[in-house]
Amino acid sequence: MPLPFVLAGAALASAAYGAKKGYDGYQSHSEADAIVASAQQRYDEKREVFDAQESTATGALEALGKKELKIGQRLGEFKVLADKLQQQLNEGRKNKLEVNIPKHKLQEIEEYSYTAVGVLGTVAGAGTAGAAAGFAVYGGVMALGAASTGTAISSLAGAAATNATLAAIGGGSLATGGMGMAGGTAILGAAVAGPVLAIAGRAYNSHGEEALRNARKADEEVNEAIEKLERAIEHLGQTTVYVCRIQRTLVSLDDQFTLYFDHLKEIDGHLQYIKSHNLDVAQELGKLNDEIMRIIENGYALATILVDLISTPIFKVKVVDGEVAMDENGVPVMETDTEGSMILNDRALDHQLEKATSSAEHVKTA
């Protein structure tokens, strides 16, 4: 066989082999592109579901926090009026009229109210939405706490009280938005970190089998990320259910409390009218003393139920030597699972919600 023909045949064979390798490389790269595109689509779809659930959970927390703050403000207003009327009733009495509510419970009501009013006053200019979500997550845990000096928050005044109030729910970071970011993502910690899709980019800069290997690795990472997102969606869904249950219960209790408060305001208005017309206020008080004390006592009984429910943590807190553990900023440290998500305090919440409902029914008949 002539040499030129052999060489020509070899060249043709080499060209055919090269063409096949090129085609195989093209096929591998096309397959890699398809894998990456599919992975990205699956992740985007699941992320969209997560984002919607995260938004729902954050909205529920904000609504709950706003309700808790308003309740705290109203409890303070009730106490001011109750103290005023009780003082009027006790003027000149040897045996003072007192409500049948434990003193430590009255102190808890006062401290919670003071904390709520302090937060509302601090964030009034910037709006309460962001702070409300943080308050729902952390505020109830710390509302009954003491300042760093060991002094009860309710006994402080002015700047010291404001600082102590802020420290009780997160080290004063409300103004900078730190505590305001206590939404779904904060609850989940690192559990929703996105997949490392950057490796998929290398598929486009590689060829053949290398591109395919990179694409398959990216696909595995997306599968892992989707599993995390599914768990996160479930966790946020369960959290939202409990937050809404707490919200509904607080609304019902607050409506009941408001009836007593409104009645007390009507009595005070009636007494003010009598006083303005130079009539005998003492005589009128004598007629109303039993009714006034019953309203005050029932109001405080409901206030106690409200504060007990609000101060029950939504998530489990870390307890050391019987005390809630705090970080360097004074924020309660929450228990977390293996993925860094806060753990729902479901059993304690179930118990407290049931107790709140049954206790409120008892107040109705009292």
C-alpha positions as CSV (number, residue, x, y, z in Angstrom):
1,M,0.0,0.0,0.0
2,P,1.5,3.4,-1.0
3,L,2.5,5.5,1.9
4,P,0.5,8.6,0.9
5,F,-2.7,6.5,0.9
6,V,-1.9,5.2,4.4
7,L,-1.3,8.6,5.7
8,A,-4.5,9.9,4.1
9,G,-6.4,7.0,5.7
10,A,-4.9,7.8,9.1
11,A,-5.8,11.4,8.7
12,L,-9.4,10.5,7.9
13,A,-9.6,8.2,10.8
14,S,-8.2,10.9,13.1
15,A,-10.6,13.4,11.8
16,A,-13.5,11.0,12.3
17,Y,-12.3,10.3,15.9
18,G,-11.9,14.0,16.5
19,A,-15.4,14.7,15.2
20,K,-16.8,12.0,17.4
21,K,-15.1,13.3,20.5
22,G,-16.2,16.8,19.6
23,Y,-19.8,15.6,19.2
24,D,-19.6,13.6,22.5
25,G,-18.2,16.8,24.1
26,Y,-21.1,18.8,22.7
27,Q,-23.6,16.2,23.9
28,S,-22.1,16.1,27.4
29,H,-22.1,19.9,27.6
30,S,-25.7,20.0,26.4
31,E,-26.7,17.5,29.0
32,A,-24.8,19.5,31.6
33,D,-26.7,22.6,30.5
34,A,-30.0,20.8,30.8
35,I,-29.2,19.5,34.3
36,V,-28.2,22.9,35.6
37,A,-31.3,24.5,34.0
38,S,-33.6,21.9,35.6
39,A,-31.9,22.3,39.0
40,Q,-32.2,26.0,38.9
41,Q,-35.9,25.8,38.0
42,R,-36.6,23.4,40.8
43,Y,-34.8,25.5,43.3
44,D,-36.5,28.7,42.1
45,E,-39.9,27.1,42.4
46,K,-39.3,25.8,45.9
47,R,-37.7,29.1,47.0
48,E,-40.8,31.0,45.8
49,V,-42.9,28.8,48.1
50,F,-40.5,29.4,50.9
51,D,-40.5,33.2,50.4
52,A,-44.3,33.2,50.5
53,Q,-44.3,31.2,53.7
54,E,-41.6,33.3,55.2
55,S,-43.5,36.5,54.4
56,T,-46.7,35.0,56.0
57,A,-44.8,34.1,59.2
58,T,-43.2,37.5,59.5
59,G,-46.5,39.2,58.9
60,A,-48.1,37.1,61.6
61,L,-45.3,37.9,64.0
62,E,-45.6,41.6,63.3
63,A,-49.3,41.5,63.9
64,L,-48.9,39.6,67.2
65,G,-46.1,41.9,68.4
66,K,-48.3,45.0,67.7
67,K,-51.2,43.5,69.6
68,E,-49.0,42.6,72.5
69,L,-47.6,46.1,72.6
70,K,-51.0,47.7,72.5
71,I,-52.2,45.4,75.2
72,G,-49.3,46.4,77.4
73,Q,-50.2,50.1,76.8
74,R,-53.8,49.5,77.7
75,L,-52.9,47.6,80.9
76,G,-50.9,50.6,82.1
77,E,-53.9,52.9,81.4
78,F,-56.2,50.5,83.3
79,K,-53.8,50.5,86.3
80,V,-53.7,54.3,86.5
81,L,-57.5,54.5,86.5
82,A,-57.9,51.5,88.9
83,D,-55.4,53.1,91.4
84,K,-57.2,56.4,91.2
85,L,-60.7,54.9,91.9
86,Q,-59.4,52.6,94.6
87,Q,-57.6,55.5,96.3
88,Q,-60.9,57.4,96.3
89,L,-62.8,54.5,97.7
90,N,-60.2,54.1,100.5
91,E,-60.2,57.7,101.6
92,G,-61.1,57.8,105.3
93,R,-61.5,54.0,105.5
94,K,-59.8,52.1,108.3
95,N,-60.0,48.8,106.6
96,K,-58.7,49.4,103.1
97,L,-60.4,47.7,100.1
98,E,-57.9,45.5,98.2
99,V,-58.2,43.3,95.1
100,N,-57.8,39.6,95.6
101,I,-54.9,39.3,93.2
102,P,-51.4,38.2,94.3
103,K,-49.0,41.2,94.7
104,H,-46.4,39.5,92.5
105,K,-48.9,39.2,89.7
106,L,-49.8,42.8,90.0
107,Q,-46.1,43.6,89.8
108,E,-45.8,41.5,86.6
109,I,-48.6,43.4,85.0
110,E,-47.0,46.7,85.9
111,E,-43.5,45.6,84.6
112,Y,-45.0,44.2,81.3
113,S,-47.0,47.4,80.7
114,Y,-43.9,49.5,81.4
115,T,-41.8,47.5,78.9
116,A,-44.5,47.7,76.2
117,V,-44.9,51.5,76.7
118,G,-41.2,52.0,76.6
119,V,-40.9,50.1,73.3
120,L,-43.8,52.0,71.7
121,G,-42.3,55.3,72.8
122,T,-38.8,54.4,71.5
123,V,-39.9,53.3,68.0
124,A,-42.8,55.8,67.6
125,G,-41.0,57.8,65.0
126,A,-39.8,54.9,62.9
127,G,-43.0,52.8,63.1
128,T,-43.5,49.6,65.0
129,A,-43.6,47.0,62.3
130,G,-40.1,45.7,62.4
131,A,-39.8,46.1,66.2
132,A,-43.1,44.3,66.7
133,A,-41.9,41.1,65.1
134,G,-38.8,41.2,67.4
135,F,-41.0,41.9,70.4
136,A,-43.2,38.9,69.6
137,V,-40.2,36.6,69.4
138,Y,-38.1,38.0,72.3
139,G,-40.0,40.7,74.2
140,G,-42.4,38.5,76.1
141,V,-39.5,36.4,77.4
142,M,-37.8,39.5,78.9
143,A,-40.7,41.8,79.7
144,L,-40.8,40.7,83.3
145,G,-37.0,40.8,83.7
146,A,-34.9,43.2,85.7
147,A,-32.4,45.7,84.5
148,S,-28.7,44.8,84.5
149,T,-28.3,46.3,87.9
150,G,-30.9,43.9,89.3
151,T,-33.4,46.7,89.8
152,A,-36.9,46.1,88.5
153,I,-37.5,47.9,85.3
154,S,-40.8,49.4,86.6
155,S,-39.0,51.2,89.4
156,L,-36.7,53.1,87.0
157,A,-37.5,56.4,85.3
158,G,-36.4,58.5,82.3
159,A,-33.3,57.4,80.2
160,A,-32.5,54.6,82.6
161,A,-35.9,53.1,82.1
162,T,-35.7,53.4,78.3
163,N,-32.3,51.8,78.2
164,A,-33.4,48.9,80.4
165,T,-36.5,48.4,78.4
166,L,-34.6,48.2,75.2
167,A,-32.0,45.9,76.8
168,A,-34.9,43.6,77.8
169,I,-35.7,42.9,74.2
170,G,-32.4,43.1,72.4
171,G,-29.7,45.5,73.6
172,G,-31.0,48.7,72.1
173,S,-30.7,47.6,68.5
174,L,-34.2,48.5,67.6
175,A,-33.1,51.9,66.3
176,T,-30.8,50.3,63.8
177,G,-33.2,47.6,62.7
178,G,-31.3,44.8,64.3
179,M,-34.2,43.5,66.4
180,G,-36.6,44.5,63.7
181,M,-35.3,41.6,61.5
182,A,-36.8,38.9,63.7
183,G,-38.9,37.4,60.9
184,G,-38.9,33.9,59.4
185,T,-35.3,33.9,58.3
186,A,-34.1,34.9,61.8
187,I,-36.1,32.1,63.3
188,L,-34.6,29.6,60.8
189,G,-31.0,30.7,61.3
190,A,-28.8,29.1,58.7
191,A,-31.3,26.5,57.7
192,V,-32.3,28.2,54.5
193,A,-28.8,29.0,53.1
194,G,-29.0,28.7,49.3
195,P,-27.2,26.0,47.4
196,V,-23.7,26.7,46.1
197,L,-24.8,27.2,42.5
198,A,-21.6,28.9,41.7
199,I,-20.1,25.5,40.8
200,A,-22.7,25.3,38.1
201,G,-21.1,28.2,36.4
202,R,-18.0,26.1,35.9
203,A,-20.0,23.8,33.8
204,Y,-20.3,26.5,31.1
205,N,-16.5,27.1,31.2
206,S,-15.7,23.4,31.0
207,H,-16.1,20.8,28.4
208,G,-17.4,17.3,28.0
209,E,-17.2,15.1,31.1
210,E,-15.9,17.8,33.3
211,A,-19.0,20.0,32.6
212,L,-21.2,17.0,33.3
213,R,-19.5,16.2,36.6
214,N,-19.9,19.8,37.7
215,A,-23.6,19.9,36.7
216,R,-24.4,16.7,38.5
217,K,-22.7,18.1,41.7
218,A,-24.7,21.3,41.4
219,D,-27.8,19.1,41.0
220,E,-27.0,17.2,44.2
221,E,-26.5,20.5,46.1
222,V,-29.8,21.8,44.8
223,N,-31.6,18.6,46.0
224,E,-30.1,19.1,49.5
225,A,-31.1,22.8,49.5
226,I,-34.6,21.9,48.5
227,E,-34.9,19.4,51.3
228,K,-33.8,22.2,53.7
229,L,-36.3,24.5,52.2
230,E,-39.1,21.9,52.6
231,R,-38.2,21.5,56.3
232,A,-38.0,25.3,56.7
233,I,-41.4,25.7,55.0
234,E,-43.0,23.2,57.4
235,H,-41.4,24.8,60.4
236,L,-42.6,28.3,59.4
237,G,-46.0,26.9,58.7
238,Q,-46.2,25.4,62.2
239,T,-44.9,28.6,63.7
240,T,-47.5,30.6,61.9
241,V,-50.3,28.4,63.2
242,Y,-49.2,28.9,66.8
243,V,-48.7,32.7,66.3
244,C,-52.2,33.0,64.9
245,R,-53.6,30.9,67.7
246,I,-52.0,33.2,70.2
247,Q,-53.2,36.2,68.3
248,R,-56.8,35.0,68.3
249,T,-56.7,34.2,72.0
250,L,-55.2,37.6,72.9
251,V,-57.8,39.4,70.8
252,S,-60.6,37.5,72.6
253,L,-59.1,38.1,76.0
254,D,-58.4,41.8,75.2
255,D,-62.0,42.3,74.0
256,Q,-63.2,40.9,77.4
257,F,-60.7,43.0,79.3
258,T,-61.8,46.1,77.3
259,L,-65.4,45.7,78.5
260,Y,-64.3,46.0,82.1
261,F,-62.0,48.9,81.3
262,D,-64.7,50.7,79.4
263,H,-67.1,50.2,82.3
264,L,-64.5,51.6,84.7
265,K,-64.1,54.6,82.5
266,E,-67.9,55.1,82.5
267,I,-68.0,55.1,86.3
268,D,-65.1,57.5,86.5
269,G,-66.9,59.8,84.0
270,H,-70.1,59.6,86.1
271,L,-68.1,60.5,89.3
272,Q,-66.5,63.4,87.5
273,Y,-69.9,64.7,86.4
274,I,-71.2,64.5,90.0
275,K,-68.1,66.3,91.3
276,S,-68.5,69.1,88.7
277,H,-72.1,69.6,89.8
278,N,-71.0,69.9,93.5
279,L,-72.9,66.7,94.4
280,D,-71.9,64.2,97.1
281,V,-69.1,62.1,95.5
282,A,-68.5,60.1,98.7
283,Q,-72.1,59.1,98.8
284,E,-72.1,57.9,95.2
285,L,-68.8,56.1,95.8
286,G,-70.5,54.3,98.7
287,K,-73.2,53.0,96.3
288,L,-70.6,51.9,93.7
289,N,-67.8,50.5,95.8
290,D,-68.7,46.9,95.4
291,E,-69.2,47.3,91.7
292,I,-65.9,49.2,91.3
293,M,-63.9,46.7,93.2
294,R,-65.5,43.8,91.2
295,I,-64.6,45.5,87.9
296,I,-61.0,46.2,89.0
297,E,-60.5,42.7,90.3
298,N,-61.9,41.1,87.2
299,G,-59.9,43.4,85.0
300,Y,-56.7,42.5,86.8
301,A,-57.6,38.8,86.6
302,L,-57.8,39.1,82.8
303,A,-54.6,41.2,82.8
304,T,-52.8,38.4,84.6
305,I,-54.0,35.9,82.0
306,L,-52.9,38.1,79.2
307,V,-49.4,38.7,80.6
308,D,-49.0,34.9,81.4
309,L,-49.8,34.1,77.8
310,I,-47.6,36.9,76.3
311,S,-44.6,35.9,78.4
312,T,-44.8,32.3,77.4
313,P,-42.0,32.0,74.8
314,I,-43.0,31.0,71.3
315,F,-39.6,29.2,71.0
316,K,-37.7,27.3,73.6
317,V,-35.2,29.4,75.5
318,K,-31.9,28.2,76.9
319,V,-32.0,28.1,80.6
320,V,-28.9,28.0,82.8
321,D,-29.2,27.5,86.6
322,G,-32.9,28.3,86.4
323,E,-32.3,31.6,84.6
324,V,-32.9,32.5,80.9
325,A,-29.5,32.6,79.2
326,M,-28.5,35.9,77.6
327,D,-26.0,36.8,74.9
328,E,-23.6,39.8,75.2
329,N,-26.3,42.1,73.9
330,G,-28.9,41.0,76.5
331,V,-30.9,39.0,74.0
332,P,-32.4,35.7,75.2
333,V,-30.5,32.7,73.8
334,M,-32.9,30.3,72.0
335,E,-32.5,26.6,71.8
336,T,-31.8,25.5,68.2
337,D,-31.9,22.2,66.3
338,T,-29.0,20.7,64.3
339,E,-29.7,23.2,61.4
340,G,-29.7,26.3,63.6
341,S,-33.5,26.8,63.6
342,M,-35.3,27.9,66.8
343,I,-37.4,25.1,68.3
344,L,-41.1,25.7,68.7
345,N,-42.2,25.7,72.3
346,D,-45.4,23.8,71.3
347,R,-46.2,21.9,74.5
348,A,-45.9,24.9,76.8
349,L,-47.9,27.0,74.3
350,D,-50.7,24.4,74.1
351,H,-50.9,24.3,77.9
352,Q,-50.9,28.1,78.2
353,L,-53.5,28.6,75.5
354,E,-55.8,26.1,77.1
355,K,-55.3,27.6,80.5
356,A,-55.9,31.1,79.2
357,T,-59.2,30.1,77.7
358,S,-60.5,28.2,80.7
359,S,-59.3,31.0,83.1
360,A,-61.1,33.6,81.1
361,E,-64.3,31.7,81.2
362,H,-64.0,31.6,85.0
363,V,-63.6,35.4,85.1
364,K,-66.8,35.8,83.1
365,T,-68.8,34.0,85.8
366,A,-67.0,35.7,88.7
